[in-house]
Amino acid sequence: MRVSDQQLKAFLLDAGLATESQLAKAESEAKRKQQRLGEVLVGQGTVKPADLARLQAYILGIPFVSLEKEVIPRGTLEIIPEAVAREHNIVVFKKSG
């Protein structure tokens, strides 16, 4: 699942994380470089990577979890085969029970 650039733009404006002029500049650069709007906004320093990730999770209706400071046991990571995890952009980070 991906957030469309138009959805992202609307939510960024609504949340006050970017202005119309910042978004127009980023859209132009994204088109020229054939990149996603979010990537360009992060590259320009307009939006922090963590803020972008949280906003995308919110738009998609999925919980955001920061794993920066977590140590994930290899056995837990291997619950889902790597190919499946990469294809679906998922990761197992905790096992209970």
C-alpha positions, 0 to 999 in steps of 0.5 A, a space after each residue: 500500500 502506498 500513499 498517493 502524492 495527492 493524499 500526502 499533499 492534502 494531509 501535509 497542508 492540513 497538518 501544517 507540516 508544509 506550505 503551498 509554495 513548499 509543496 509546489 516546489 517539491 512537486 516540480 522537483 519530484 516530477 523532474 527527478 521522477 521521485 515520490 513527493 515525500 522523498 523530495 520533501 525529506 531531501 529538501 529538509 521540509 519534512 522530517 523522515 519520522 514525521 513523514 512515516 507517521 503521517 503515511 501510517 495515519 493515512 493508511 490507517 496502520 499503527 506507526 512503530 519506531 524500531 530505531 532503538 529496538 533489538 530484534 532477535 533473529 528468530 523473530 525476524 525469521 518468522 516471516 520469510 525475507 522475500 515475503 517481508 520485502 514484497 509486503 514491506 512488513 517486519 516482525 518485531 515482537 512475538 508474544 505467547 
